[in-house]
Amino acid sequence: MVEYQLSLLSGRFSWCWLGFKGTRISVDFVIELLENNWTFDDILKNYPQLEKEDILAAVRYVS
């Protein structure tokens, strides 16, 4: 699930960033991976805390 979070991200306080519930992974990061030719399977293999629906939600958010 995509949600807005107030927290530290990359060592800096971020007033608000869009990420996946229960993770420290941002939507921007997942979109960047896709732009760099990562497949859904690549992302899920390297970030097992994500689910396919999370990636689809990120794509829907930016489209």
C-alpha positions as CSV (number, residue, x, y, z in Angstrom):
1,M,0.0,0.0,0.0
2,V,1.3,3.4,-0.9
3,E,1.2,6.0,1.9
4,Y,2.6,9.4,2.8
5,Q,5.1,9.2,5.6
6,L,6.8,11.7,7.9
7,S,10.2,10.3,8.8
8,L,13.9,10.2,8.2
9,L,14.8,9.1,4.7
10,S,18.4,8.7,3.7
11,G,19.6,10.3,6.9
12,R,17.6,13.5,6.5
13,F,14.3,14.5,8.0
14,S,11.7,14.5,5.2
15,W,8.5,16.3,5.9
16,C,6.6,14.0,3.7
17,W,7.5,11.3,1.2
18,L,5.5,8.7,-0.6
19,G,6.4,5.2,0.2
20,F,5.1,1.7,0.9
21,K,3.5,0.9,4.2
22,G,5.9,-0.9,6.5
23,T,9.0,-0.2,4.4
24,R,11.6,2.5,4.0
25,I,11.2,2.3,0.2
26,S,9.9,5.3,-1.7
27,V,7.7,5.3,-4.8
28,D,10.3,7.4,-6.5
29,F,12.9,4.7,-5.9
30,V,10.8,2.0,-7.4
31,I,10.0,4.1,-10.5
32,E,13.7,4.9,-10.9
33,L,14.4,1.1,-10.9
34,L,11.8,0.6,-13.6
35,E,13.3,3.5,-15.6
36,N,16.6,1.7,-15.4
37,N,15.2,-1.4,-17.0
38,W,14.6,-3.4,-13.8
39,T,11.7,-5.9,-14.2
40,F,9.0,-6.5,-11.6
41,D,10.8,-9.8,-10.9
42,D,14.1,-8.0,-10.4
43,I,12.6,-5.7,-7.9
44,L,10.7,-8.4,-6.0
45,K,13.8,-10.5,-5.8
46,N,15.9,-7.7,-4.4
47,Y,13.2,-6.1,-2.2
48,P,11.2,-9.0,-0.9
49,Q,9.2,-6.7,1.4
50,L,7.4,-5.4,-1.6
51,E,4.6,-7.2,-3.5
52,K,3.7,-7.0,-7.1
53,E,0.7,-4.9,-6.1
54,D,3.0,-2.3,-4.6
55,I,4.9,-1.9,-7.9
56,L,1.6,-1.6,-9.8
57,A,0.4,1.1,-7.3
58,A,3.6,3.1,-7.9
59,V,3.1,2.9,-11.6
60,R,-0.5,4.0,-11.3
61,Y,0.5,6.8,-9.0
62,V,2.9,8.4,-11.5
63,S,0.7,7.8,-14.6
